[in-house]
Amino acid sequence: MLASIRPDSWNFPLLLHVFGAMVLVGAVAAGVVAEFVSTRGEEAALLRRLAFRIFLLGALPAYIVMRVGAQWLYSKEFPDSSNDPTWIGIGFPIADAGGLVLFISIVLAGIASWKSKRRLGTAAGVLAAITLVGWLVAIWAMGAKP
Amino acid sequence: MTFDSWLLALHLLSAAALVGAVTIFWILVIAVRRLDEPTKVQAFEPLMRIGSVAVIAGSLGTIVLGVWLAITLVAYHPWDGWVIAAIVLWAIAFEVGRRSGQEYDLAFSHARKSSDDGRTGSDAELAKLCRPRLGLIYHIIASAAILLILLDMIWKPGA
């Protein structure tokens, strides 16, 4: 029941948007867990390297797919709108700010993995966790359409 | 905001948890496939736990809230073909995913036992358990079923 009846031409961009968003949530959650678990000391380097790879090779492509799908769908659903509904006003800023914070997390995670910096890894995990909460709020807004 | 819009939002969040869990399990499948040391395998256990919690919450949330929506929304019914297809695919994904989890759990159990016994070096048996052929096939089938559910939910064939 992801959405009500809509023109067929909206379905593929919606699939890209929804699938990208859901994979993004899983990838970022996995990266956050790996960063936080790495602070315990056991196999820390392995987990920091894994977190960086998850952010770079999992979360970033998923984010791009989600964001491209969102823009494509927006251009179809609101082709000449200057007065967006509230849920659009919630979703786009969260997506864009989240993208920026995700990029910073990737850079921090990369340096943390390369230079074995525990605190940088934790910072990357905290930032990514904040974006994760934001994206969950955005998913709620897409469904509830307040 | 109506009660139905809350149901839809929670249904969507459950779906995100389910697909997110499948993503986490794919990361695990790829990450452990070359491991053969107990401590390294054990390092991935928190990911396995998070994935397990998310898959249970997502699976139950999607089915309960989905059927609830099909009952309450005027436009849809639980006996619509696309709703029944989604329920069948959900059941397949749930059972096959559970079997995949059991296969990979053998590797984590073996790693725990090896660590408890003080064996921390390379372990050929553990390496084999980290690449369960059947577990991978089950995981591919579960992932395909969930992708088909997503396609079914978006295109709603016959609706």
Boltz contact constraints between the chains, C-beta under 6 A:
constraints:
  - contact:
      token1: [A, 1]
      token2: [B, 11]
      max_distance: 6.0
  - contact:
      token1: [A, 1]
      token2: [B, 66]
      max_distance: 6.0
  - contact:
      token1: [A, 1]
      token2: [B, 69]
      max_distance: 6.0
  - contact:
      token1: [A, 2]
      token2: [B, 153]
      max_distance: 6.0
  - contact:
      token1: [A, 2]
      token2: [B, 154]
      max_distance: 6.0
  - contact:
      token1: [A, 11]
      token2: [B, 154]
      max_distance: 6.0
  - contact:
      token1: [A, 11]
      token2: [B, 155]
      max_distance: 6.0
  - contact:
      token1: [A, 14]
      token2: [B, 154]
      max_distance: 6.0
  - contact:
      token1: [A, 15]
      token2: [B, 154]
      max_distance: 6.0
  - contact:
      token1: [A, 22]
      token2: [B, 16]
      max_distance: 6.0
  - contact:
      token1: [A, 22]
      token2: [B, 19]
      max_distance: 6.0
  - contact:
      token1: [A, 22]
      token2: [B, 20]
      max_distance: 6.0
  - contact:
      token1: [A, 23]
      token2: [B, 23]
      max_distance: 6.0
  - contact:
      token1: [A, 25]
      token2: [B, 16]
      max_distance: 6.0
  - contact:
      token1: [A, 25]
      token2: [B, 20]
      max_distance: 6.0
  - contact:
      token1: [A, 26]
      token2: [B, 20]
      max_distance: 6.0
  - contact:
      token1: [A, 26]
      token2: [B, 23]
      max_distance: 6.0
  - contact:
      token1: [A, 26]
      token2: [B, 24]
      max_distance: 6.0
  - contact:
      token1: [A, 27]
      token2: [B, 23]
      max_distance: 6.0
  - contact:
      token1: [A, 29]
      token2: [B, 20]
      max_distance: 6.0
  - contact:
      token1: [A, 30]
      token2: [B, 24]
      max_distance: 6.0
  - contact:
      token1: [A, 30]
      token2: [B, 27]
      max_distance: 6.0
  - contact:
      token1: [A, 30]
      token2: [B, 47]
      max_distance: 6.0
  - contact:
      token1: [A, 33]
      token2: [B, 46]
      max_distance: 6.0
  - contact:
      token1: [A, 33]
      token2: [B, 47]
      max_distance: 6.0
  - contact:
      token1: [A, 33]
      token2: [B, 50]
      max_distance: 6.0
  - contact:
      token1: [A, 37]
      token2: [B, 46]
      max_distance: 6.0
  - contact:
      token1: [A, 42]
      token2: [B, 43]
      max_distance: 6.0
  - contact:
      token1: [A, 43]
      token2: [B, 40]
      max_distance: 6.0
  - contact:
      token1: [A, 43]
      token2: [B, 43]
      max_distance: 6.0
  - contact:
      token1: [A, 46]
      token2: [B, 43]
      max_distance: 6.0
  - contact:
      token1: [A, 47]
      token2: [B, 43]
      max_distance: 6.0
  - contact:
      token1: [A, 50]
      token2: [B, 31]
      max_distance: 6.0
  - contact:
      token1: [A, 54]
      token2: [B, 27]
      max_distance: 6.0
  - contact:
      token1: [A, 139]
      token2: [B, 12]
      max_distance: 6.0
  - contact:
      token1: [A, 139]
      token2: [B, 13]
      max_distance: 6.0
  - contact:
      token1: [A, 139]
      token2: [B, 16]
      max_distance: 6.0
  - contact:
      token1: [A, 140]
      token2: [B, 9]
      max_distance: 6.0
  - contact:
      token1: [A, 143]
      token2: [B, 8]
      max_distance: 6.0
  - contact:
      token1: [A, 143]
      token2: [B, 9]
      max_distance: 6.0
  - contact:
      token1: [A, 143]
      token2: [B, 12]
      max_distance: 6.0
  - contact:
      token1: [A, 144]
      token2: [B, 1]
      max_distance: 6.0
  - contact:
      token1: [A, 144]
      token2: [B, 5]
      max_distance: 6.0
  - contact:
      token1: [A, 144]
      token2: [B, 9]
      max_distance: 6.0
  - contact:
      token1: [A, 146]
      token2: [B, 1]
      max_distance: 6.0
